[in-house]
């Protein structure tokens, strides 16, 4: 009888210990779909530097939600307070592939404010956006990229990079999350954003 009570108590204690752990597992499952800064090796960083791209290139890793059949990179320009898409590229999951889309997304930002986009996941696709005109003298510029992993729900765009240029001498300190509040960018001569989106098809 005493042995049985001891076992019941042990099971109860184990269940109490596992409840938070099970919650953590569910959170991890929900966060499996993500976009994150790519963790570059020293050699990769040196190669970018050798090519003169250390200040122009941004690289991200991603894993799509299991039900996603497509990943799309969008580029936007802010015009009169509204984001206007000026390019993008998509990659479809191969028909027989059972694993979720996972891979890398790289972008290179050029002086004429055009961008080269590269998606790599079960194949590769690339796209170059059109240059964005800028009248006058450029005095300040800033760029921001996500500093850490971001959840990537199906059908929602995840802002990964923001580029600002202005003829003034001061620059706001903003993050890619400003994509959702374009009014924060009022007064900037040029504002561009890049997002990733996972969709069912």
C-alpha positions as CSV (number, residue, x, y, z in Angstrom):
1,X,0.0,0.0,0.0
2,X,2.8,2.4,0.9
3,X,4.6,1.5,-2.3
4,X,1.5,2.2,-4.4
5,X,1.1,5.6,-2.7
6,X,4.7,6.4,-3.4
7,X,4.3,5.6,-7.1
8,X,1.1,7.7,-7.3
9,X,3.0,10.6,-5.6
10,X,5.9,10.2,-8.0
11,X,3.6,10.2,-11.0
12,X,1.9,13.4,-9.7
13,X,5.2,15.1,-9.2
14,X,6.4,14.1,-12.7
15,X,3.2,15.4,-14.2
16,X,3.6,18.7,-12.4
17,X,7.2,19.0,-13.7
18,X,6.1,18.1,-17.3
19,X,3.2,20.5,-17.6
20,X,5.5,23.6,-18.1
21,X,7.8,21.5,-20.4
22,X,4.9,20.5,-22.5
23,X,3.8,24.1,-22.8
24,X,7.4,24.9,-23.9
25,X,7.3,22.2,-26.5
26,X,4.0,23.6,-27.9
27,X,5.6,27.1,-28.1
28,X,8.6,25.6,-29.9
29,X,6.3,23.9,-32.4
30,X,4.5,27.1,-33.1
31,X,7.8,28.9,-33.5
32,X,9.2,26.4,-36.0
33,X,8.3,28.7,-38.8
34,X,10.7,31.6,-38.7
35,X,12.9,34.1,-40.4
36,X,16.2,34.9,-38.8
37,X,19.6,36.6,-39.5
38,X,21.9,34.0,-41.2
39,X,24.6,32.9,-38.8
40,X,27.7,33.5,-41.0
41,X,31.0,31.9,-40.4
42,X,34.2,33.9,-40.3
43,X,35.1,32.7,-43.8
44,X,31.8,33.8,-45.2
45,X,32.1,37.3,-43.6
46,X,35.6,37.6,-45.0
47,X,34.3,36.6,-48.5
48,X,31.7,39.3,-48.4
49,X,34.3,41.8,-47.3
50,X,36.6,40.7,-50.1
51,X,33.7,41.3,-52.6
52,X,33.0,44.7,-51.1
53,X,29.5,43.6,-50.0
54,X,29.8,43.7,-46.3
55,X,27.7,46.9,-46.1
56,X,25.4,46.1,-49.0
57,X,24.4,42.4,-48.5
58,X,22.0,41.0,-45.9
59,X,21.4,37.3,-45.6
60,X,18.6,35.5,-43.7
61,X,17.7,31.9,-43.0
62,X,14.1,30.8,-42.9
63,X,11.8,27.8,-42.4
64,X,8.2,28.0,-43.7
65,X,5.1,26.7,-41.9
66,X,4.5,23.0,-42.9
67,X,1.5,23.9,-45.0
68,X,3.3,26.6,-47.0
69,X,3.8,25.8,-50.7
70,X,5.4,29.1,-51.6
71,X,7.9,31.7,-50.2
72,X,7.8,35.2,-51.7
73,X,10.2,38.1,-51.1
74,X,8.6,41.5,-51.7
75,X,10.2,44.9,-52.1
76,X,8.3,48.1,-51.4
77,X,8.8,51.9,-51.8
78,X,6.9,54.3,-49.6
79,X,4.9,56.7,-51.7
80,X,2.6,59.3,-50.1
81,X,2.4,57.3,-46.9
82,X,1.5,54.0,-48.6
83,X,3.8,51.0,-49.4
84,X,3.9,50.4,-53.1
85,X,5.4,47.1,-54.3
86,X,8.2,47.5,-56.8
87,X,9.3,44.0,-57.2
88,X,9.5,40.5,-55.8
89,X,10.4,36.9,-56.4
90,X,8.7,33.6,-55.4
91,X,9.9,30.0,-55.0
92,X,7.4,27.1,-55.0
93,X,7.9,23.9,-53.0
94,X,8.5,21.0,-55.3
95,X,5.5,18.7,-55.8
96,X,7.0,15.5,-54.3
97,X,8.8,17.3,-51.4
98,X,7.4,16.5,-48.0
99,X,9.7,18.7,-45.9
100,X,8.7,22.3,-45.2
101,X,10.4,25.0,-47.3
102,X,13.6,26.0,-45.6
103,X,16.6,27.8,-46.9
104,X,18.2,31.2,-47.3
105,X,17.2,34.6,-48.6
106,X,19.9,37.2,-49.6
107,X,19.5,40.7,-50.8
108,X,22.1,43.2,-52.1
109,X,21.3,46.9,-51.9
110,X,22.8,49.1,-54.6
111,X,23.6,52.8,-54.7
112,X,20.8,53.4,-57.2
113,X,18.4,52.0,-54.6
114,X,17.7,48.8,-56.6
115,X,18.0,45.4,-55.0
116,X,19.1,42.0,-56.0
117,X,17.0,39.3,-54.3
118,X,18.0,35.6,-54.1
119,X,15.9,32.8,-52.7
120,X,17.5,29.4,-52.1
121,X,15.3,26.5,-51.0
122,X,14.8,23.3,-53.0
123,X,16.0,25.4,-55.9
124,X,17.1,28.9,-56.6
125,X,15.5,32.0,-58.0
126,X,16.7,35.6,-58.4
127,X,15.2,39.0,-59.2
128,X,16.5,42.6,-59.5
129,X,14.2,45.5,-58.6
130,X,14.1,48.7,-60.5
131,X,16.2,51.7,-59.3
132,X,14.4,54.2,-57.1
133,X,15.0,57.8,-58.2
134,X,16.2,60.4,-55.7
135,X,16.3,64.1,-56.6
136,X,18.8,66.2,-54.8
137,X,21.9,65.6,-52.6
138,X,21.9,62.5,-50.3
139,X,23.2,63.5,-46.9
140,X,22.1,60.7,-44.6
141,X,21.2,57.1,-45.0
142,X,20.3,54.2,-42.7
143,X,19.4,50.6,-42.9
144,X,17.9,48.2,-40.4
145,X,17.5,44.4,-40.4
146,X,15.9,42.0,-38.0
147,X,18.4,41.4,-35.2
148,X,16.9,38.0,-34.1
149,X,14.6,35.2,-35.2
150,X,11.0,36.3,-36.0
151,X,7.9,34.0,-36.1
152,X,6.6,33.5,-39.7
153,X,2.8,32.7,-39.7
154,X,1.3,31.5,-42.9
155,X,-0.1,34.3,-45.1
156,X,1.5,37.2,-43.1
157,X,4.4,39.3,-44.4
158,X,7.5,39.4,-42.1
159,X,9.5,42.7,-42.6
160,X,13.2,41.8,-42.6
161,X,14.9,45.0,-43.8
162,X,14.3,48.7,-44.0
163,X,16.3,51.3,-46.0
164,X,16.1,55.0,-45.5
165,X,17.7,57.9,-47.4
166,X,17.3,61.6,-46.9
167,X,18.7,65.0,-48.0
168,X,18.7,66.2,-44.3
169,X,21.5,65.8,-41.8
170,X,19.5,63.8,-39.2
171,X,18.2,60.3,-39.4
172,X,15.6,58.5,-37.4
173,X,16.5,55.2,-35.7
174,X,13.9,52.8,-36.9
175,X,13.6,49.0,-37.4
176,X,11.9,46.8,-40.0
177,X,8.8,46.8,-37.8
178,X,8.2,50.3,-39.0
179,X,6.8,48.6,-42.1
180,X,3.5,48.3,-40.1
181,X,3.5,52.0,-39.1
182,X,4.6,53.9,-42.2
183,X,3.5,57.2,-40.6
184,X,6.8,56.9,-38.6
185,X,8.6,57.4,-41.8
186,X,7.0,60.7,-42.7
187,X,9.5,63.2,-43.9
188,X,12.0,60.7,-45.3
189,X,12.9,61.3,-48.9
190,X,13.2,57.6,-49.7
191,X,11.9,54.6,-47.6
192,X,12.1,51.0,-48.8
193,X,11.1,47.8,-47.1
194,X,11.7,44.1,-47.8
195,X,9.4,41.4,-46.5
196,X,9.2,37.6,-46.7
197,X,5.8,35.9,-47.0
198,X,4.8,32.2,-46.8
199,X,1.6,31.1,-48.5
200,X,-0.3,28.0,-49.3
201,X,0.0,28.5,-53.0
